[in-house]
């Protein structure tokens, strides 16, 4: 399954990217994120691997992030692996007029086991979650503008 989502953020690209690139702030726009722990490599750089732990209702989900591309402020990519799910994410940032930034995220999911059924039955749930994160991220960045 592949899809892309985008949002316009009323902030300059440097503020958008610095917020995006700060793992300590991830929980501000990712509901349920409990921890983010570097496993190997240099934080935020190609090849770095980190463990993310989420609490989603009664379910605890652990995933491994592997950074595959870092060319900020333009692009940041990585893979995210959890039980039954492989997700490749490409995040792109573009400067717009009036100190605004477009944030585009391209998602590719591959499923196995039970998650294959979930992906087949509820594909819109994944896009809905991506849009939730984008909207919360926008709110966090724009709140910083006025703080």
C-alpha positions as CSV (number, residue, x, y, z in Angstrom):
1,X,0.0,0.0,0.0
2,X,1.3,3.4,-1.0
3,X,0.0,6.9,-0.4
4,X,1.2,10.5,0.1
5,X,-0.1,13.3,2.4
6,X,0.9,16.9,2.7
7,X,0.2,20.0,4.8
8,X,1.1,23.7,4.6
9,X,2.7,25.0,7.8
10,X,2.7,28.7,8.6
11,X,6.4,28.8,9.6
12,X,9.8,29.1,7.9
13,X,11.4,25.9,6.8
14,X,14.3,26.2,9.4
15,X,11.8,26.1,12.3
16,X,9.8,23.2,10.7
17,X,12.9,21.1,10.2
18,X,14.5,21.8,13.6
19,X,11.2,20.7,15.3
20,X,11.0,17.6,13.0
21,X,14.6,16.8,13.7
22,X,14.4,16.9,17.5
23,X,13.5,13.4,18.9
24,X,12.7,14.9,22.3
25,X,9.7,16.6,20.7
26,X,8.3,13.7,18.8
27,X,5.8,12.8,21.5
28,X,4.2,16.3,21.1
29,X,2.7,15.2,17.8
30,X,2.8,11.4,18.0
31,X,0.1,10.4,20.4
32,X,1.0,7.3,22.3
33,X,4.8,7.6,21.8
34,X,6.2,6.4,25.1
35,X,9.9,6.3,24.3
36,X,12.5,6.8,21.6
37,X,15.9,5.1,22.2
38,X,19.0,5.1,20.0
39,X,20.2,1.6,19.4
40,X,23.2,2.2,17.1
41,X,24.8,4.8,14.9
42,X,24.7,8.6,15.2
43,X,21.3,10.0,16.2
44,X,19.4,11.3,13.2
45,X,22.0,10.2,10.6
46,X,22.0,7.6,7.8
47,X,22.3,4.1,9.3
48,X,21.2,5.1,12.8
49,X,18.7,2.6,14.3
50,X,16.3,3.6,17.1
51,X,13.6,1.8,19.0
52,X,10.2,3.6,19.3
53,X,7.6,2.3,21.8
54,X,4.0,3.3,21.5
55,X,1.0,2.6,23.7
56,X,-2.1,2.3,21.4
57,X,-5.0,1.7,23.6
58,X,-4.2,-1.6,25.5
59,X,-1.7,-2.6,22.9
60,X,2.1,-1.8,23.2
61,X,3.8,-1.5,19.8
62,X,7.6,-1.5,19.4
63,X,9.2,-0.5,16.1
64,X,12.7,-0.1,14.8
65,X,13.5,3.0,12.8
66,X,16.5,2.9,10.4
67,X,17.4,6.2,8.7
68,X,18.0,5.7,5.0
69,X,18.5,9.3,3.8
70,X,19.2,12.6,5.5
71,X,19.4,15.7,3.2
72,X,17.7,18.3,5.4
73,X,16.1,20.7,4.9
74,X,14.9,18.9,1.8
75,X,14.4,15.2,2.6
76,X,14.5,12.7,5.5
77,X,13.7,9.1,4.9
78,X,13.6,5.9,7.0
79,X,12.1,2.5,7.4
80,X,10.0,1.5,10.4
81,X,9.6,-2.2,11.2
82,X,7.2,-3.7,13.7
83,X,5.6,-7.1,14.0
84,X,3.9,-7.8,10.7
85,X,4.6,-4.3,9.3
86,X,7.4,-2.7,7.2
87,X,6.9,1.0,6.4
88,X,9.2,3.2,4.2
89,X,8.7,6.9,4.9
90,X,10.0,9.8,2.7
91,X,9.5,13.2,4.3
92,X,10.0,16.2,2.0
93,X,10.0,19.9,3.0
94,X,9.6,22.8,0.5
95,X,9.9,26.6,1.0
96,X,6.7,28.5,0.1
97,X,6.1,32.2,-0.1
98,X,5.5,34.3,3.1
99,X,7.6,32.1,5.4
100,X,5.4,29.0,4.9
101,X,6.6,25.4,4.4
102,X,5.0,22.5,2.6
103,X,5.6,19.1,4.3
104,X,4.9,16.1,2.2
105,X,5.2,12.5,3.5
106,X,5.2,9.5,1.2
107,X,4.3,6.2,2.8
108,X,4.8,2.6,1.6
109,X,3.6,-0.3,3.7
110,X,4.1,-4.0,3.4
111,X,2.3,-6.4,5.7
112,X,2.7,-10.0,6.8
113,X,0.8,-12.3,9.1
114,X,-2.2,-10.9,10.8
115,X,-1.3,-7.4,9.8
116,X,-1.9,-8.4,6.1
117,X,-5.6,-8.7,7.0
118,X,-5.6,-5.4,8.9
119,X,-4.0,-3.6,6.0
120,X,-6.5,-5.1,3.6
121,X,-9.6,-4.4,5.7
122,X,-8.6,-1.0,7.0
123,X,-6.3,0.8,4.6
124,X,-7.8,4.2,5.4
125,X,-6.8,3.9,9.0
126,X,-3.2,4.2,8.1
127,X,-3.7,7.4,6.1
128,X,-5.9,8.8,8.8
129,X,-3.1,8.2,11.4
130,X,-0.6,9.9,9.0
131,X,-2.9,13.0,8.7
132,X,-3.4,13.1,12.5
133,X,0.4,13.3,12.9
134,X,0.7,15.9,10.2
135,X,-2.0,18.1,11.8
136,X,-0.6,17.8,15.3
137,X,2.9,18.5,13.9
138,X,1.6,21.7,12.2
139,X,0.0,22.8,15.5
140,X,3.2,22.3,17.4
141,X,5.3,24.2,15.0
142,X,2.8,27.0,14.6
143,X,2.4,27.3,18.4
144,X,6.2,27.7,18.7
145,X,5.8,30.7,16.3
146,X,3.7,32.5,18.9
147,X,5.4,31.4,22.1
